[in-house]
Every structure is written in C-alpha cells, then in structure tokens.
C-alpha cells in the first residue's frame, strides 16, 4: 500500500515536470516568434526607416507589440504603447462604417443621391455608394481649397485655417468645379468623396460627425483613446498622449515639425487619432455584429464593378486583396502631414498588423511587406533605402552635379539596395522647390522624366520646375506632353491655358 502511494506520487511529479517542460517550451517558442518581429523592427529603426508603434496579431493572439523612437522633437520624448497617432486615410473605414450604421437604421440608402443630404452641390447622379467606392469622379478638394480658400493668405497663416467640412462644401457650391468623369466610368481615389460622406453622416443623423462616431463606433468598440479631433497648435491638454509629426531635413540631421496644415480641420477622409491597442479593438469588433449586421459588413468587403465590367479591388473604406495563402485581406494605408499608418487584416486567418508612424516615413510598404511574410514564415528582404534621401543629402552637401553622378552610379551598380521608383525623385524635386532650390529641382525632375518617359506626372512636375526658373516656353511644352499622355489632368490643362 505504501509502495503504491509512492509510485502514485512519482507518477504525479512526472506529469507535473512534463507539463512544466511543455509550458516552458511553448513560452520559449512564442518568445522566438516575438524576437523575429522585434529583431526586424529594431533593425529598420536603426536604419532610420521606422519611427513609430507596431502591433502583430497571429491566429487571434498578440505575438508582438512595440514602440520605437520619439513622439515629439520639442521637447524630445519617447513613444509608448499608449501613444496617440493621427491615422490619416485609415479614418475612411470609420467614415464608411458611419454610413453603414445609418443604412442599417434606415436613415439612408447606398443608392440615394448625395444632394438629398447636400442640396447645395451642383452634381447630378452621384450616389452615396459612388462616394464609398471612389467612383464618383469628383475633383480633388485640396487643389480647390488651395486656389479658392483665402488665396491671399499664406498656408501657415492662422487666419487661413479651415474650420470644418462646411467650408469645403461652400467652396464646391460656389466654384462648381467639373467632375473628372461620370460615375462608375473609372475608379479614382477621392478624398473629396469621403469628406462629403462625413457631412452626410452628420446631416442624416442630426449630430456632429465626431459625436456620431464616438457614440456609435468608438464607445461600443471600447476604443477609449480614439477620436475625431480638430488639432491646431501646440501641446494639447485634451489629448495628452498624442504624438507630433516631424520630418528629417535633406541634410539627414535636422528634424523639423510637420504637424500643422490649414486643412487639418477637414474630417471624413482623415482627422481621426488612435492607438495600436484601440485599432486592435476595432479589428476585433469587426468579427462581430455589434456595430452592423454581417451582410452589411460583407458588402463593405466586396470589390466595386465599373460600368465597363472592370473590377476594382476597393469596397467601403477598405482595399481588398489576398494573403500569401490566397485568403481574403482587407487593408488600408494613411498619410497626412507627418504621419503614416496602415492596418492589414487577414480576415479568414485571424491575423492583423497595425502600423503607426509620425515621421513622414518613406518606407511604409518596405516595412509592412516583410511583416506579412513573417506572419506566414516566408523569407523576406530588408526595405530598400530611399534614393531620395541619399542624393538629397548629396545635393545639400556637395551640389547637384555630384548628386547626378551619384544617382547614375548607384543605379548602374547597386540598384538592388535602393528604391528608384518614380515617386522618389518626384518628391525630392518638390522638396527642393520648397527650399527655393529651383535649378536643382529642374535637374531632378529632368532625370525623372528621362527615367519614366511614359509618365504624365514626370512631365507635369518638370514643367512646374521650369516655370519656377522662368522658362515658360519649355514649361508649356512639358505641360502639353503631360496632358497628351493623360487627359484627366485638368490642373495641367489650366496651366496650358494660362501660359498660352
């Protein structure tokens, strides 16, 4: 009897040891996974390719979250996991959800004319659905406001600040800019459309857009640190954990604020602040019917079909793609002033990535794509270095001739390590124009035009730089070439008319 009890005890202790070993092994395995994400993010942070917060969810569980870098440049302070970021166009999915909630409540229908809510607009035949899918053809509001909203004032003049969406609607009603195309003839990303959707949410519900989202989305989802907020200047006692956008100058050393814009008060296409943990709560609530019905949400994740039968992979505030396993993915990126953001949801595999940055990162895709591969244990490459940053620094320190020589040398001999996409030099050229380095900008845009001769944008940008140095004849020729390649460039058409 005594021997039997001893054997029982040994057996019990064996099970305990086995369980403990298994538990430790599982924990160690999870730590290894965590280290994989941490090692990558730490490395891209050291390379100057990431300043921000990231969260990784795999199989419904958080496998990594981290904060890298600073939240402000004056005074310098460190980011924390609770830091609040401006999320840019990731806001669009919340605007779309506001419309979906009103649809479920019977307050509107997707195929209802937008003038039922905003009768002062001059456009016929545009529906709520057209706005949701980016197929309305409405012109870009940023250019409209730049040309028509207190044009006598500089953009950094506090008197130029737009107070809200009603100011924008007023300009559209007054100026009546032409549409780019008829509804559903094309797909073209439209910030204007989502600003109007936010105004429709407000007018259909009878309360402000920010209040509606708080009551019907943020509070039900438990998103305590998320809000639609019109931020203007300085430290803000109403949002003490908020971080501030900044950028690094072309010399690669100096940091400057990039947080203010006179259009910051516009909401719907952007304007929301949030945290990585709140955006995870958003991901989680979308697996339920707490906000809208399952059928309503499914329509938001359905691509739009144009009049000619072409399918565009965009739903209601979500891009629709596939994971490496061929499963459904809904995602969206965002960028405004100094911020960039991304939410990536593998909705059939219960995986999610949330990425928030406040330093005008040029490496959004270069950081996100490896993280996606890591989720699926696939090989990945480190993000390519920005050629804009490299030759921009050379322009400042050694001059344009040295930069042109460096560009050609790197392109010929080390192209696998650098990003040579069209947008790199295009962005650099406009940076140089802002710095009153017009001759240098001309050379940068000229190279870009030669590298991408079939791009209308490169000719248009080159024309802008030529105008800046007073060469109207060559500018006109380049604007005409741009318009020849792309007849939807209405602003280019105006430049041509003015020069002729």
C-alpha positions as CSV (number, residue, x, y, z in Angstrom):
1,X,0.0,0.0,0.0
2,X,2.8,2.4,0.9
3,X,4.7,1.4,-2.2
4,X,1.6,2.1,-4.4
5,X,1.3,5.6,-2.9
6,X,5.0,6.3,-3.6
7,X,4.6,5.2,-7.2
8,X,1.5,7.4,-7.5
9,X,3.5,10.4,-6.1
10,X,6.3,9.7,-8.6
11,X,3.8,9.5,-11.5
12,X,2.2,12.7,-10.4
13,X,5.5,14.5,-10.1
14,X,6.4,13.2,-13.6
15,X,3.2,14.7,-15.0
16,X,4.0,18.0,-13.3
17,X,7.5,18.1,-14.7
18,X,6.2,17.1,-18.2
19,X,3.6,19.8,-18.0
20,X,6.1,22.4,-16.8
21,X,8.5,21.5,-19.6
22,X,5.8,21.7,-22.2
23,X,4.6,25.1,-20.9
24,X,8.2,26.5,-20.9
25,X,8.7,25.1,-24.4
26,X,5.6,26.8,-25.6
27,X,6.6,30.1,-23.9
28,X,10.1,29.8,-25.4
29,X,8.5,29.1,-28.9
30,X,6.3,32.2,-28.5
31,X,9.4,34.3,-27.4
32,X,11.2,33.1,-30.6
33,X,8.3,34.4,-32.7
34,X,8.3,37.6,-30.8
35,X,12.0,38.0,-31.3
36,X,11.6,37.6,-35.1
37,X,9.3,40.7,-35.3
38,X,11.3,42.6,-32.7
39,X,14.6,41.9,-34.4
40,X,13.3,43.2,-37.7
41,X,11.6,46.3,-36.4
42,X,14.7,47.1,-34.2
43,X,16.9,46.9,-37.3
44,X,14.7,49.1,-39.5
45,X,14.5,51.6,-36.7
46,X,18.3,51.6,-36.5
47,X,18.5,52.2,-40.3
48,X,16.2,55.2,-40.0
49,X,13.3,53.5,-41.8
50,X,10.8,53.4,-38.9
51,X,9.8,55.7,-36.0
52,X,6.5,54.6,-34.5
53,X,4.4,51.8,-33.0
54,X,3.5,48.4,-34.4
55,X,1.3,45.5,-33.3
56,X,1.2,42.0,-34.7
57,X,-1.7,39.6,-34.2
58,X,-1.4,36.0,-35.3
59,X,-4.2,33.4,-35.0
60,X,-6.1,35.8,-32.8
61,X,-3.3,36.4,-30.3
62,X,-0.9,39.3,-29.9
63,X,2.6,38.0,-30.8
64,X,4.3,41.3,-30.7
65,X,3.8,45.0,-30.0
66,X,6.5,47.7,-29.7
67,X,7.2,51.4,-29.7
68,X,10.3,52.7,-31.4
69,X,11.6,56.3,-31.4
70,X,10.3,59.7,-30.4
71,X,6.9,61.2,-30.1
72,X,7.9,64.8,-30.4
73,X,11.0,66.9,-31.3
74,X,10.5,69.8,-28.9
75,X,10.9,68.6,-26.3
76,X,12.2,65.2,-27.3
77,X,10.2,62.4,-25.7
78,X,9.9,58.7,-26.3
79,X,7.0,56.8,-27.8
80,X,5.0,54.4,-25.6
81,X,2.5,51.7,-26.5
82,X,-0.3,54.1,-25.5
83,X,0.9,57.0,-27.8
84,X,-2.0,58.5,-29.8
85,X,-1.3,59.0,-33.6
86,X,-3.1,60.7,-36.4
87,X,-4.2,57.8,-38.7
88,X,-4.8,59.7,-41.9
89,X,-6.8,57.8,-44.5
90,X,-7.2,54.8,-42.2
91,X,-10.0,57.1,-41.0
92,X,-12.0,56.3,-44.2
93,X,-13.1,52.9,-42.9
94,X,-14.7,54.6,-39.9
95,X,-16.5,57.1,-42.1
96,X,-17.8,54.2,-44.2
97,X,-18.9,52.4,-41.0
98,X,-20.9,55.6,-40.0
99,X,-22.7,55.3,-43.3
100,X,-23.3,51.6,-42.9
101,X,-24.8,52.1,-39.4
102,X,-27.2,54.7,-40.8
103,X,-28.1,52.4,-43.6
104,X,-28.9,49.6,-41.1
105,X,-31.0,52.1,-39.1
106,X,-33.0,53.0,-42.2
107,X,-31.7,56.6,-42.3
108,X,-30.3,56.4,-45.8
109,X,-29.7,54.0,-48.7
110,X,-26.5,53.5,-50.6
111,X,-28.1,54.4,-53.9
112,X,-29.5,57.6,-52.7
113,X,-28.5,60.8,-54.4
114,X,-26.0,62.8,-52.3
115,X,-28.0,66.0,-53.0
116,X,-30.7,64.6,-50.8
117,X,-28.3,65.5,-47.9
118,X,-26.2,68.2,-49.5
119,X,-28.5,70.0,-51.9
120,X,-26.2,72.9,-52.4
121,X,-23.8,70.7,-54.5
122,X,-24.1,71.1,-58.3
123,X,-23.6,67.5,-59.2
124,X,-26.3,65.2,-60.7
125,X,-26.4,61.4,-60.5
126,X,-23.8,60.9,-57.8
127,X,-24.9,58.5,-55.1
128,X,-23.7,57.6,-51.6
129,X,-22.4,54.3,-53.0
130,X,-20.3,56.1,-55.6
131,X,-18.6,58.0,-52.8
132,X,-17.9,54.9,-50.8
133,X,-16.3,53.1,-53.8
134,X,-14.3,56.1,-55.1
135,X,-16.1,56.1,-58.4
136,X,-17.8,59.5,-58.2
137,X,-15.4,61.4,-60.5
138,X,-15.4,64.4,-58.1
139,X,-12.4,66.7,-58.3
140,X,-9.7,66.8,-55.5
141,X,-10.6,69.2,-52.8
142,X,-7.0,70.0,-51.8
143,X,-6.3,71.8,-55.1
144,X,-9.7,73.5,-54.9
145,X,-9.1,74.9,-51.5
146,X,-5.5,75.9,-52.3
147,X,-6.8,78.0,-55.2
148,X,-10.0,79.4,-53.7
149,X,-9.8,79.4,-49.9
150,X,-8.4,82.8,-48.8
151,X,-5.8,82.7,-51.5
152,X,-4.3,86.0,-50.4
153,X,-3.1,84.3,-47.2
154,X,-0.1,82.0,-46.8
155,X,-0.8,78.4,-45.9
156,X,0.8,78.9,-42.4
157,X,-1.3,81.9,-41.6
158,X,-3.6,81.0,-38.6
159,X,-6.4,83.0,-40.3
160,X,-6.4,80.6,-43.2
161,X,-7.4,77.6,-41.1
162,X,-10.4,75.8,-42.4
163,X,-12.9,75.2,-39.5
164,X,-14.6,72.1,-40.9
165,X,-16.3,70.4,-43.8
166,X,-18.9,73.1,-44.3
167,X,-16.1,75.5,-45.5
168,X,-15.2,72.9,-48.2
169,X,-18.8,72.4,-49.3
170,X,-19.2,76.2,-49.6
171,X,-16.3,76.4,-52.0
172,X,-17.6,73.5,-54.1
173,X,-21.0,75.0,-54.3
174,X,-19.5,78.4,-55.2
175,X,-16.9,77.3,-57.8
176,X,-18.7,74.3,-59.2
177,X,-15.5,72.5,-60.5
178,X,-16.1,70.0,-63.2
179,X,-16.1,66.3,-62.5
180,X,-13.2,64.2,-63.8
181,X,-15.6,61.6,-65.2
182,X,-19.1,60.3,-65.0
183,X,-20.0,58.0,-62.0
184,X,-18.5,54.4,-62.3
185,X,-16.8,55.2,-65.6
186,X,-13.4,55.0,-63.8
187,X,-12.0,54.3,-60.3
188,X,-10.1,57.2,-58.8
189,X,-9.2,57.6,-55.1
190,X,-11.2,60.5,-53.8
191,X,-10.6,62.3,-50.6
192,X,-13.4,64.7,-51.5
193,X,-15.9,61.8,-51.6
194,X,-15.1,60.8,-48.0
195,X,-15.3,64.3,-46.7
196,X,-18.8,64.5,-48.2
197,X,-19.7,61.2,-46.6
198,X,-18.8,62.6,-43.2
199,X,-21.1,65.5,-43.8
200,X,-23.8,63.1,-44.9
201,X,-23.3,61.2,-41.6
202,X,-23.8,64.4,-39.7
203,X,-26.8,65.7,-41.7
204,X,-28.6,62.3,-41.7
205,X,-28.1,61.7,-38.0
206,X,-28.7,65.3,-36.8
207,X,-25.5,65.3,-34.7
208,X,-21.8,66.1,-35.5
209,X,-19.7,63.6,-37.3
210,X,-17.3,63.3,-34.3
211,X,-20.2,62.8,-31.9
212,X,-21.8,60.2,-34.1
213,X,-18.6,58.1,-34.4
214,X,-18.0,58.4,-30.7
215,X,-21.5,57.2,-29.7
216,X,-21.9,54.5,-32.4
217,X,-18.4,53.2,-33.1
218,X,-15.7,54.2,-30.6
219,X,-17.7,53.7,-27.4
220,X,-19.3,50.3,-28.4
221,X,-15.9,49.0,-29.5
222,X,-14.2,50.2,-26.3
223,X,-11.8,52.5,-28.2
224,X,-11.2,54.9,-25.3
225,X,-8.3,56.7,-26.9
226,X,-9.8,57.3,-30.4
227,X,-11.5,60.4,-31.6
228,X,-12.2,62.7,-34.5
229,X,-10.3,65.8,-33.5
230,X,-9.5,69.2,-35.0
231,X,-6.0,69.8,-33.8
232,X,-4.3,73.2,-34.5
233,X,-1.3,74.3,-32.5
234,X,1.0,73.3,-29.6
235,X,0.6,70.9,-26.7
236,X,-2.9,69.7,-26.2
237,X,-4.4,69.1,-22.7
238,X,-7.4,67.4,-24.2
239,X,-5.1,64.7,-25.8
240,X,-2.0,64.5,-23.5
241,X,-0.8,61.2,-25.1
242,X,-0.9,62.4,-28.6
243,X,2.3,62.5,-30.6
244,X,3.5,65.0,-33.2
245,X,4.5,64.7,-36.8
246,X,8.0,65.5,-37.9
247,X,10.4,65.0,-40.7
248,X,14.2,64.8,-41.2
249,X,15.7,67.5,-43.4
250,X,17.5,66.6,-46.6
251,X,20.8,67.1,-44.8
252,X,19.9,63.9,-42.8
253,X,20.4,65.5,-39.5
254,X,18.0,68.3,-38.6
255,X,14.4,67.5,-37.6
256,X,11.6,69.9,-38.2
257,X,7.9,69.8,-37.2
258,X,5.5,68.6,-39.8
259,X,2.2,68.5,-37.9
260,X,0.3,71.7,-38.9
261,X,-1.8,72.2,-42.0
262,X,-4.6,74.7,-42.6
263,X,-6.8,71.8,-43.8
264,X,-6.4,69.8,-40.5
265,X,-10.0,70.6,-39.6
266,X,-11.4,68.6,-42.5
267,X,-12.8,65.2,-41.5
268,X,-14.0,62.0,-43.1
269,X,-11.1,61.3,-45.4
270,X,-8.8,61.7,-42.3
271,X,-8.9,63.5,-39.0
272,X,-9.0,60.6,-36.6
273,X,-6.4,59.9,-33.8
274,X,-5.9,56.5,-32.3
275,X,-3.5,53.9,-30.8
276,X,-2.3,50.5,-31.8
277,X,-4.4,48.9,-29.0
278,X,-7.6,50.7,-30.0
279,X,-7.1,49.7,-33.6
280,X,-6.8,46.1,-32.4
281,X,-10.2,46.6,-30.7
282,X,-11.5,47.8,-34.0
283,X,-10.2,44.7,-35.7
284,X,-11.8,42.5,-33.1
285,X,-15.3,44.2,-33.1
286,X,-15.4,43.7,-36.9
287,X,-15.7,39.9,-36.3
288,X,-19.0,40.6,-34.5
289,X,-22.3,42.2,-35.3
290,X,-22.0,44.7,-32.6
291,X,-21.9,47.6,-35.0
292,X,-23.7,46.4,-38.1
293,X,-25.1,43.2,-39.5
294,X,-22.9,40.6,-41.1
295,X,-24.5,41.1,-44.5
296,X,-23.8,44.9,-44.3
297,X,-20.2,44.3,-43.4
298,X,-19.8,41.7,-46.1
299,X,-20.8,44.4,-48.7
300,X,-18.1,46.7,-47.4
301,X,-15.6,44.0,-48.2
302,X,-16.9,43.5,-51.8
303,X,-15.0,45.0,-54.8
304,X,-16.7,47.5,-57.0
305,X,-17.5,46.8,-60.6
306,X,-17.3,49.7,-63.1
307,X,-19.7,50.3,-66.0
308,X,-17.4,48.5,-68.4
309,X,-17.2,45.4,-66.2
310,X,-13.8,46.0,-64.8
311,X,-13.5,45.1,-61.2
312,X,-11.6,47.4,-58.8
313,X,-10.5,45.9,-55.5
314,X,-11.9,48.5,-53.2
315,X,-15.0,48.2,-51.1
316,X,-16.3,50.7,-48.5
317,X,-13.1,52.2,-47.0
318,X,-11.1,49.0,-47.5
319,X,-8.8,47.7,-50.2
320,X,-9.4,44.1,-50.9
321,X,-6.5,41.7,-51.7
322,X,-5.2,38.2,-50.8
323,X,-2.8,36.9,-48.2
324,X,0.2,34.7,-49.2
325,X,-2.2,31.8,-48.6
326,X,-4.8,33.2,-51.1
327,X,-7.2,34.1,-48.3
328,X,-9.1,37.4,-48.1
329,X,-7.4,40.5,-46.9
330,X,-8.9,43.9,-46.2
331,X,-6.5,46.8,-45.5
332,X,-5.8,50.5,-45.8
333,X,-2.9,52.9,-45.6
334,X,-2.9,56.5,-44.5
335,X,-0.7,59.5,-44.6
336,X,-1.1,63.2,-43.7
337,X,1.3,65.9,-42.5
338,X,4.0,64.0,-40.6
339,X,2.0,60.7,-40.1
340,X,1.7,57.4,-41.9
341,X,-0.5,54.5,-40.9
342,X,-1.5,51.0,-42.0
343,X,-4.0,48.4,-40.9
344,X,-3.8,44.9,-42.5
345,X,-6.4,42.3,-41.7
346,X,-6.3,38.7,-42.9
347,X,-10.0,38.2,-42.0
348,X,-10.1,34.5,-42.9
349,X,-6.9,33.7,-41.0
350,X,-7.5,35.9,-37.9
351,X,-4.2,37.8,-38.4
352,X,-3.7,41.6,-38.2
353,X,-0.9,44.2,-38.5
354,X,-1.3,47.7,-37.1
355,X,1.5,50.2,-38.0
356,X,1.6,53.9,-36.9
357,X,4.4,56.4,-37.6
358,X,4.9,60.1,-37.0
359,X,8.0,60.9,-39.1
360,X,6.8,61.1,-42.7
361,X,8.2,57.6,-43.4
362,X,9.2,56.8,-46.9
363,X,9.3,53.1,-46.0
364,X,5.7,52.1,-45.3
365,X,5.5,49.2,-47.9
366,X,9.1,48.2,-47.3
367,X,8.3,47.6,-43.6
368,X,4.8,46.1,-43.9
369,X,5.6,43.5,-46.6
370,X,8.3,41.8,-44.6
371,X,6.0,41.7,-41.6
372,X,3.3,40.0,-43.7
373,X,5.8,37.4,-44.9
374,X,6.9,36.8,-41.3
375,X,3.3,36.1,-40.3
376,X,3.5,33.2,-42.8
377,X,7.1,32.1,-42.0
378,X,8.2,33.2,-45.5
379,X,11.5,34.7,-46.5
380,X,11.7,38.5,-46.7
381,X,14.0,41.3,-47.7
382,X,15.0,44.4,-45.8
383,X,13.4,47.6,-47.1
384,X,15.4,49.3,-49.9
385,X,17.0,52.6,-49.0
386,X,15.4,55.7,-50.3
387,X,17.3,57.2,-53.2
388,X,15.6,60.5,-52.5
389,X,17.3,60.6,-49.1
390,X,20.7,59.6,-50.4
391,X,21.0,62.0,-53.2
392,X,19.1,64.7,-51.4
393,X,21.8,64.8,-48.8
394,X,24.4,64.9,-51.5
395,X,22.7,67.9,-53.1
396,X,22.8,69.8,-49.9
397,X,26.4,68.9,-49.0
398,X,28.2,68.6,-52.4
399,X,25.9,70.1,-55.1
400,X,23.7,68.9,-57.9
401,X,26.4,67.7,-60.2
402,X,27.8,65.3,-57.5
403,X,24.2,64.1,-56.8
404,X,23.5,63.4,-60.5
405,X,26.8,61.4,-60.8
406,X,25.9,59.5,-57.6
407,X,22.4,58.7,-58.8
408,X,23.8,57.2,-62.1
409,X,26.5,55.2,-60.3
410,X,24.1,53.7,-57.7
411,X,21.5,52.9,-60.5
412,X,24.1,51.1,-62.5
413,X,25.9,49.3,-59.7
414,X,23.7,49.0,-56.6
415,X,20.1,49.2,-57.8
416,X,19.1,46.2,-55.7
417,X,19.7,48.2,-52.5
418,X,17.9,51.4,-53.4
419,X,14.3,52.4,-54.2
420,X,14.3,54.0,-57.7
421,X,10.6,54.4,-58.1
422,X,9.2,57.4,-59.9
423,X,7.8,58.9,-56.7
424,X,11.3,59.1,-55.1
425,X,12.7,61.9,-57.4
426,X,9.3,63.5,-57.8
427,X,9.0,64.0,-54.1
428,X,12.6,65.2,-53.9
429,X,12.0,67.7,-56.7
430,X,9.2,69.4,-54.8
431,X,11.2,69.4,-51.6
432,X,13.9,71.4,-53.5
433,X,11.3,73.8,-54.9
434,X,10.0,74.4,-51.3
435,X,13.6,75.2,-50.3
436,X,14.0,77.7,-53.2
437,X,16.5,75.4,-54.9
438,X,14.7,75.6,-58.3
439,X,17.7,74.9,-60.5
440,X,18.4,71.8,-58.6
441,X,14.8,70.8,-58.8
442,X,14.9,71.2,-62.6
443,X,17.7,68.7,-62.8
444,X,16.0,66.2,-60.5
445,X,12.7,66.4,-62.5
446,X,14.6,66.1,-65.8
447,X,16.2,62.9,-64.7
448,X,12.9,61.5,-63.5
449,X,11.3,62.4,-66.9
450,X,14.1,60.5,-68.7
451,X,13.7,57.5,-66.4
452,X,9.9,57.4,-66.8
453,X,9.1,58.9,-70.3
454,X,5.6,57.4,-70.4
455,X,4.5,59.0,-67.1
456,X,2.4,62.2,-67.5
457,X,3.3,63.2,-64.0
458,X,7.0,63.5,-64.7
459,X,6.4,66.0,-67.5
460,X,3.9,67.9,-65.4
461,X,6.4,68.1,-62.5
462,X,9.2,69.1,-64.8
463,X,7.0,71.9,-66.2
464,X,6.4,73.2,-62.7
465,X,10.2,73.4,-62.1
466,X,10.8,75.1,-65.4
467,X,8.1,77.7,-64.5
468,X,9.9,78.3,-61.2
469,X,13.1,79.4,-63.1
470,X,11.1,81.4,-65.6
471,X,11.4,79.1,-68.7
472,X,7.7,79.4,-69.8
473,X,8.3,78.0,-73.3
474,X,9.8,74.7,-72.1
475,X,7.3,74.5,-69.3
476,X,4.4,74.8,-71.8
477,X,5.9,72.0,-74.0
478,X,6.1,69.7,-71.0
479,X,2.6,70.5,-69.7
480,X,1.3,69.7,-73.2
481,X,3.1,66.4,-73.2
482,X,1.7,65.6,-69.8
483,X,-1.9,66.4,-71.0
484,X,-1.3,64.4,-74.2
485,X,-0.4,61.3,-72.0
486,X,-3.2,61.8,-69.6
487,X,-6.2,64.0,-70.5
488,X,-7.7,63.7,-67.0
489,X,-5.1,66.2,-65.7
490,X,-7.4,69.2,-65.5
491,X,-5.0,71.3,-63.5
492,X,-2.4,70.7,-66.2
493,X,-4.9,71.9,-68.8
494,X,-5.4,75.1,-66.8
495,X,-1.7,75.7,-66.7
496,X,-1.6,75.3,-70.5
497,X,-4.4,77.8,-70.9
498,X,-2.8,80.3,-68.7
499,X,0.6,80.0,-70.5
500,X,-1.0,80.2,-73.9
